[in-house]
Amino acid sequence: MGEDAKIILLMQEVYQPGDPARSCAANALIRALRAKRDLRREEDRIAREVALSSGAHGAAEVRRLCRLVA
């Protein structure tokens, strides 16, 4: 899957209503992709950062979305 396709998929997650943790996680991953970071290597760091604002659910969403776009 190309970088643009990954960003589009994550943007759909951002704009789905109802789950702010999912939106926060998707936004963090979009920022990482735009910065040309390797999501597999950075998954734990991004999950920890998202967990600071969205808790354990946000960290779980980061991991789920990383698997989705892998």
Backbone hydrogen bonds, N-H to C=O, Kabsch-Sander energy under -0.5 kcal/mol:
donor,donor_aa,acceptor,acceptor_aa,energy
6,K,2,G,-2.1
7,I,3,E,-2.3
8,I,4,D,-2.4
9,L,5,A,-2.4
10,L,6,K,-2.4
11,M,7,I,-2.5
12,Q,8,I,-1.8
13,E,9,L,-1.2
14,V,10,L,-1.9
15,Y,11,M,-1.8
16,Q,13,E,-0.7
19,D,16,Q,-0.5
23,S,19,D,-1.8
24,C,20,P,-2.4
25,A,21,A,-2.5
26,A,22,R,-2.7
27,N,23,S,-2.3
28,A,24,C,-2.1
29,L,25,A,-2.1
30,I,26,A,-2.4
31,R,27,N,-2.3
32,A,28,A,-1.9
33,L,29,L,-2.5
34,R,30,I,-2.6
35,A,31,R,-1.5
36,K,33,L,-1.7
37,R,32,A,-2.7
39,L,37,R,-0.8
42,E,38,D,-2.1
43,E,39,L,-1.0
46,I,42,E,-2.8
47,A,43,E,-2.6
48,R,44,D,-2.3
49,E,45,R,-2.1
50,V,46,I,-2.6
51,A,47,A,-2.2
52,L,48,R,-1.0
52,L,49,E,-0.5
53,S,49,E,-0.6
53,S,50,V,-1.0
54,S,50,V,-2.9
55,G,51,A,-1.7
58,G,54,S,-0.9
59,A,55,G,-1.7
60,A,56,A,-2.4
61,E,57,H,-2.0
62,V,58,G,-2.0
63,R,59,A,-1.9
64,R,60,A,-2.3
65,L,61,E,-2.9
66,C,62,V,-2.3
67,R,63,R,-1.9
68,L,64,R,-1.9
69,V,65,L,-2.1
70,A,66,C,-0.7
